[in-house]
Amino acid sequence: MNNQQRLYNVFSSLFDVPPAEVNDNLSQDHVERWDSFGTVNLVAELEREFNVRFDLMEISDFKTVGIVRTILTEKGILFD
């Protein structure tokens, strides 16, 4: 499984979004469960899955899957 699939799987399983609907444009505005508590869970799951740590400024930017991917890329996670 590549890193994009791993990232999309985190969002799909955590927020109960069908895998086919997860893409870089998916945002908090379109996912009911992606609230502040959901963000806490997202951070924990991403840190576990990718063995990284996020700071508060990065977490405050978590608005879309694409932004999360960009932040992970800045931390050295490679995406195809």
C-alpha positions as CSV (number, residue, x, y, z in Angstrom):
1,M,0.0,0.0,0.0
2,N,1.5,3.4,-1.0
3,N,1.4,6.5,1.2
4,Q,-1.6,8.0,-0.7
5,Q,-3.7,4.9,0.0
6,R,-2.6,4.9,3.6
7,L,-3.6,8.6,4.0
8,Y,-6.9,8.1,2.3
9,N,-7.6,5.0,4.4
10,V,-7.1,7.0,7.6
11,F,-9.7,9.5,6.5
12,S,-12.1,6.9,5.2
13,S,-12.0,4.8,8.3
14,L,-11.9,7.6,10.8
15,F,-14.7,9.7,9.3
16,D,-16.7,6.9,7.8
17,V,-16.4,8.2,4.3
18,P,-16.5,5.7,1.4
19,P,-12.9,5.3,0.0
20,A,-14.0,6.3,-3.4
21,E,-15.1,9.7,-2.1
22,V,-11.7,10.5,-0.4
23,N,-9.5,12.9,-2.4
24,D,-7.3,15.9,-1.8
25,N,-10.3,18.2,-2.0
26,L,-12.3,16.5,0.8
27,S,-12.7,19.2,3.5
28,Q,-14.0,19.7,7.0
29,D,-17.0,21.4,5.4
30,H,-18.2,18.2,3.8
31,V,-17.5,15.7,6.5
32,E,-19.8,15.8,9.5
33,R,-17.5,13.9,11.8
34,W,-14.5,16.1,11.0
35,D,-15.1,18.5,14.0
36,S,-12.6,19.4,16.7
37,F,-12.8,16.0,18.3
38,G,-12.4,14.4,14.9
39,T,-9.3,16.5,14.3
40,V,-7.8,15.2,17.6
41,N,-8.4,11.7,16.5
42,L,-7.1,12.4,13.0
43,V,-3.8,13.8,14.5
44,A,-3.3,10.8,16.7
45,E,-4.0,8.4,13.8
46,L,-1.8,10.2,11.3
47,E,1.1,10.4,13.9
48,R,0.8,6.7,14.5
49,E,0.4,5.7,10.8
50,F,3.3,7.9,9.5
51,N,5.4,8.0,12.6
52,V,5.5,11.8,12.7
53,R,4.5,14.6,15.1
54,F,2.5,17.7,14.3
55,D,2.7,21.0,16.1
56,L,-0.3,23.2,16.8
57,M,0.3,25.5,13.9
58,E,0.2,22.5,11.5
59,I,-2.9,21.1,13.1
60,S,-4.7,24.4,12.8
61,D,-4.2,24.1,9.0
62,F,-5.9,20.7,8.7
63,K,-8.7,21.9,6.5
64,T,-8.5,19.5,3.5
65,V,-6.9,16.1,2.8
66,G,-4.6,17.9,0.3
67,I,-3.3,20.3,3.0
68,V,-2.7,17.3,5.3
69,R,-0.8,15.6,2.5
70,T,1.3,18.8,2.0
71,I,2.2,18.9,5.7
72,L,3.2,15.3,5.6
73,T,5.3,15.9,2.5
74,E,7.1,18.7,4.4
75,K,7.9,16.1,7.1
76,G,9.5,13.8,4.5
77,I,6.7,11.5,3.7
78,L,6.8,10.8,0.0
79,F,3.6,10.5,-2.1
80,D,3.5,9.1,-5.7
